[in-house]
Amino acid sequence: MEYHVIDVFTDKLFGGNPAGVCLMEKLDGRESWLPDSILQNIAAENNLSETAFLLKQEDGSYRLRWFTPAIEVDLCGHATMASAFVLFNGAEKPAREINFHTMSGLLTVRRCPEITKQGDLLEMNLPAMPVVECPMYSVIESALGVRPVAVYKGIDFLVLLDDEETLLRVAPDFTALKRLKEEAGLNHDMFGVIITATGSDCDFVSRYFAPNAGIDEDPVTGRAHCALTPFWSEKLNKKVMSAKQLSTRGGILHCEDCGDRVKLSGNAIRYLQGHIEL
């Protein structure tokens, strides 16, 4: 199986968020999925925050699935961009746009005509994930070690903090943070905790934690920006914004609020290309 590792939301190796991309091969003369247990084992073996699996369809689009080392997830932005990067630089080199059929519906990635200081941009069109204010769950404050300004809930939890300095100071107790599932009455592990604040040299900054899904801290998270983009668009009264995710690796995103959709743009660079032997 052809396998790539792509660093996403960066133009430099060892920055951004690395995603695994696996291109499914034909079995018995036809293209089909391997058993879910094999896909999960591959993702666990890769031990990246997400591994994407692609299967080309007759109409030229692709089926796309994402697995963390622990579970299959319903949306992953950086692994979607990584998948498009692999295709744009390989099997779909002439294409300007690629369509992906996923658990979150149809997602598209296109080559942007704009060239930035960081090089070529890829733009994802993803569903917006708005949040609403929710109770100040006690486990959030104790696990993060800081008092939030407010807490919001959608697909993930969004925790608003005072400023960028406070956000950088957070050192989560991940064992405690896992208990949010019980306190909030959730019956699944496909949720994360976004912490965010206004940025010192960009519109907003964030970090993302998903210990229940097998990811303590994700380096740069497209999914989180599906919530952050409409959230900050309303607060700042801006449709187009710049964002940074302040993990150790760090990442830069260009965000646009389009109502029920968001557009996230960024750079990507290949780290590894090879084959998985099964």
Sequence and secondary structure as in RCSB ss.txt:
>XXXX:A:sequence
MEYHVIDVFTDKLFGGNPAGVCLMEKLDGRESWLPDSILQNIAAENNLSETAFLLKQEDGSYRLRWFTPAIEVDL
CGHATMASAFVLFNGAEKPAREINFHTMSGLLTVRRCPEITKQGDLLEMNLPAMPVVECPMYSVIESALGVRPVA
VYKGIDFLVLLDDEETLLRVAPDFTALKRLKEEAGLNHDMFGVIITATGSDCDFVSRYFAPNAGIDEDPVTGRAH
CALTPFWSEKLNKKVMSAKQLSTRGGILHCEDCGDRVKLSGNAIRYLQGHIEL
>XXXX:A:secstr
 EEEEEEES SSTT SEEEEEEE  EETTEE    HHHHHHHHHHHTSS EEEEEE TTS EEEEEE SS EES 
 HHHHHHHHHHHHTTTTTT SEEEEEETTEEEEEEEEEEEETTEEEEEEEEE    EE    HHHHHHHSS  SE
EEESSSEEEE S HHHHHH    HHHHTTHHHHTT   S   EEEEEE SSSSEEEEEEEGGGTEEEESS HHHH
HHHHHHHHHHHT SEEEEEE SSS EEEEEEE SSEEEEEE EEEEEEEE   
